[in-house]
């Protein structure tokens, strides 16, 4: 199991995978970020999400999932240090959005018990 770690200090941010620097993989997708970031939804968090996912599941899976992973995971990280395992990454990727097959008006009526 891999372990991803991030640390922010006065000199910037550092992200590693199993103790080695995590490649941003700008060769596959460049978000024009000044470096990795977390705690919000922007170019630095997108580059971080993409890099983690390329390492975890390969380029195609990363391209398909980095937006959701940024919003659901990377943008929610608080503080100057964090740790994610490949097991946690996989679990977050398996979480799915439930689609409700009805219009909004019908949904609200069902919720209120009118139907």
N, C-alpha and C positions, 0 to 999 in steps of 0.2 A: 504494500500500500504506500502510495506517495504522500508526502506532506508538503503543502504549499504554505509559505510564511511571508508575511509582509511587515515592514517596519518603516515608520516615517520619523525622521529627525530633522534638525535644522539644515542638513545637507541635502535633503530630498527623500526619496523613497527607495526601498530595496525590496525585491521580491525574489524568493528562492523556491526551488523545488528540490527536496531532499538535500538541502544545504548548498546547492549550486544555483547560480543566477538563472532565473527563468527568462528564456528568449522571448522578446516581444513579438516575434514573427512578423515584422513589418514587411518581409518579403512576400507574405500572403495577403496582408490587409494592413494598411497604414492609416491610423486614425489621426495622424498629425498631432499627437500628444507630446508634451514635453517630458513625459515619463509616466510611470504607473501612478494611479491614484485610486481612491475608494471613498465611500461615504456619500456619493452623489452620482447623478447620471450625466456623464460627459465623456469627452474624448479619452482622458486618462483611464477612467474606469472601463470604457469599452476596450481599450488596448489590453488591459489586465484580464478582463473576462475572456477575450479572444485568445490570449496567450495561454491561460490556464486550460481552456477547452481544447486548443490544438494539442497541447501536451497530453491531455486526458483522453481525447477521443479522435484526434486527427483533424485535418483541415475542413473536410466537408461538414462534419458534425459541428465544428466550431462556427462555421459560416451560418449554419441553420439555427444555432442556439444562443449566440453571444448576446443578442439584444435582450432576450428574456433573462438570461443569466446575470447580465449587468443590473437590470432592474430588481430582480428577485434576490440576488445575493450580494454582489459587489457594492451596489449603492446603499445597501443596508448595513454595511460594516461600519462600526463606530470605533473610534480610538486610534492610537498610533501603532498598535501591533495587533496582528491577527494570525490565525492558523486555520487551515482547511485541509482535510484529508481527501484523498481521491474517493474514498467511500462516501463522504459527505457531498462531494461534487456530484457523484453519480445519483445519490438520493435526491438532490435538488433538481437534477435534470429529469428524473422520472416523475416528479410532481406535475400533474397535468391540470390545465384549466378545464372546468366542466362547462360545456356548452349547453345552454338551455334552448330547446327547439320551439320557441314561441316568441311572439312580439312582446315588447315591454309592457304594454297595457294589460295583456293577458297574464303576464308574469305577476304584476302588482295585484291583480284581482285574486290570483291563486294565493299569494302571500297573505292577503287580507282575509282570505277565506270566503270570498264572494262567489267563487266558482267551485 
